[in-house]
Amino acid sequence: MRLVAGLSLTALLAGCAAFPSYRDQDVPMTSMAVFDPSEYTGLWYEVASFEAPFQRGCENTRALYTQRDDGTLGVLNRCEKDGQTVRIEGDAWVVGPGRLKVSLSGVPFAADYWVLWVDDAYRTAVVGTPSGRAGWILNREPTIPSDRLAAAREVLAFNGYDLSALKATPQELTE
């Protein structure tokens, strides 16, 4: 979920046309059958992603999800780019098991956001999009243990993602 503010809507939409697909569309994509949005709330660090044009140059990318009384989630994404912190806020709501729609301020459409896997303790998550234009490995800490990183990569490969395009996201260990 690494969309960031600071870009004009025109640039964002122009970038969408140039998005590659990082996954084989012939491979069925699966989401978590048992997914608890309340367990998903809190801070996540992006440790790796399939880079979209508007994400280039981002470091220290984080997503904060908050539970709302109506069952939706508040979304706050931020990263550091060119020495500045950029942010974008939005809303997410469950549309199926492990499947969310995410609407971000200034973006005229809601995007599919599928949780492909979360470990039992909700420490590491793998998220993808059916289009294959984005995918993320998220972790509750800035660094991820090698066993969970390997599991996350396996989930992406199982869902048709080309792991050669997966890029590590630089994270500083300070807040």
C-alpha positions in Angstrom: 0.0 0.0 0.0 2.7 2.4 -0.8 0.8 5.3 -2.5 2.2 8.6 -1.5 1.0 12.2 -1.7 3.0 15.0 -3.2 2.2 14.1 -6.7 -0.3 15.8 -8.9 -3.4 13.8 -9.8 -2.4 14.2 -13.5 1.0 12.6 -12.8 -0.6 9.8 -10.8 -3.0 9.0 -13.6 -0.3 9.2 -16.2 1.8 6.8 -14.1 -1.1 4.4 -13.9 -1.1 3.9 -17.7 2.6 3.0 -17.5 2.3 0.4 -14.7 3.7 -2.9 -15.5 2.1 -6.0 -14.2 4.4 -7.9 -11.9 2.3 -11.1 -11.8 1.2 -13.7 -14.3 -2.5 -13.1 -14.7 -3.1 -16.7 -15.6 -2.2 -17.8 -12.1 -5.2 -17.6 -9.7 -4.7 -15.2 -6.9 -5.9 -16.2 -3.4 -6.6 -14.0 -0.3 -6.7 -14.9 3.3 -9.9 -16.9 4.0 -9.6 -16.0 7.7 -8.7 -12.4 8.1 -9.3 -10.1 11.1 -9.2 -6.4 10.2 -8.9 -5.5 13.9 -5.7 -7.5 14.2 -4.4 -5.8 11.1 -4.6 -2.4 12.6 -1.5 -0.6 13.8 1.8 0.3 12.2 3.4 -1.6 9.4 6.8 -1.1 7.8 7.1 -1.8 4.1 10.2 -4.1 3.8 9.8 -4.9 0.1 7.6 -4.0 -2.9 7.0 -4.1 -6.6 7.9 -0.6 -7.4 5.3 1.7 -9.0 6.4 4.8 -10.8 5.1 7.1 -8.1 7.0 5.2 -5.4 10.5 5.7 -6.9 12.8 7.2 -4.4 10.7 6.4 -1.4 12.4 5.3 1.8 11.1 4.6 5.3 7.7 3.7 4.0 5.0 3.0 6.6 1.3 2.4 6.7 -0.9 3.0 9.8 -4.3 1.4 9.9 -6.9 2.4 12.5 -10.2 0.6 13.3 -13.3 2.8 13.1 -16.6 2.3 14.9 -18.3 1.6 11.6 -16.0 -1.3 10.8 -13.9 0.6 8.2 -10.2 1.2 8.6 -8.5 4.6 8.5 -5.3 4.5 6.3 -2.3 6.8 6.7 0.6 6.0 4.3 3.9 7.9 4.5 7.4 7.8 3.1 10.4 10.0 2.8 11.3 11.1 -0.6 13.9 13.7 -1.7 14.4 14.6 2.0 10.7 15.3 2.7 8.0 13.3 4.3 5.0 12.7 2.1 1.7 11.4 3.3 -1.7 10.3 2.0 -4.8 9.4 4.0 -7.8 7.3 3.1 -10.3 4.7 4.0 -10.4 0.9 3.6 -13.3 -1.5 3.9 -13.7 -5.3 3.7 -15.3 -6.5 0.5 -14.6 -10.3 1.0 -12.4 -12.6 3.0 -8.9 -11.0 3.1 -10.1 -8.5 0.4 -10.2 -4.7 0.9 -11.0 -1.7 -1.2 -8.9 1.3 -0.4 -9.8 4.9 -1.3 -7.1 7.5 -0.9 -7.7 11.2 -0.8 -7.2 12.8 -4.2 -7.4 9.5 -6.1 -10.6 9.2 -8.0 -11.0 5.4 -7.6 -10.9 2.8 -4.9 -8.2 0.1 -5.4 -8.2 -3.6 -4.7 -6.0 -4.6 -1.8 -5.8 -8.3 -1.1 -4.2 -9.7 2.0 -2.5 -12.8 0.6 -1.0 -14.0 3.9 -0.5 -12.9 7.4 1.5 -15.0 9.9 -0.5 -16.2 13.0 0.7 -13.4 15.2 0.0 -10.6 12.6 3.7 -9.7 12.5 4.3 -10.1 8.7 1.8 -9.6 5.9 1.8 -10.0 2.1 -0.5 -7.8 0.1 -1.2 -7.9 -3.6 -3.5 -6.6 -6.3 -5.3 -8.8 -8.8 -4.0 -6.6 -11.6 -0.4 -7.4 -10.4 0.5 -3.8 -10.7 1.5 -3.7 -7.0 2.5 -5.9 -4.1 4.1 -5.5 -0.7 5.7 -7.3 2.1 4.9 -5.6 5.4 6.3 -6.2 8.8 5.6 -4.8 12.3 9.3 -4.0 12.7 11.7 -2.2 10.2 13.6 -5.4 9.7 12.1 -8.8 9.0 13.5 -12.2 10.1 14.8 -14.3 7.2 12.2 -17.1 7.8 9.3 -14.8 7.5 10.8 -13.0 4.5 11.3 -16.4 2.8 7.6 -17.3 3.6 6.4 -14.0 2.2 8.4 -14.5 -1.0 6.9 -18.0 -1.4 3.4 -16.5 -1.1 4.1 -13.9 -3.8 5.5 -16.6 -6.1 2.5 -18.9 -5.5 0.2 -16.0 -6.5 2.1 -15.5 -9.8 4.4 -12.6 -8.9 7.8 -12.3 -10.6 10.2 -12.2 -7.6 13.0 -10.8 -9.8 11.1 -7.4 -9.7 10.7 -7.3 -5.9 12.8 -4.5 -4.4 13.8 -4.1 -0.8 12.5 -0.8 0.8 15.2 1.0 2.8 14.1 1.6 6.4 16.0 3.6 9.0 15.7 2.1 12.4 14.8 5.4 14.1 11.4 7.0 14.1 
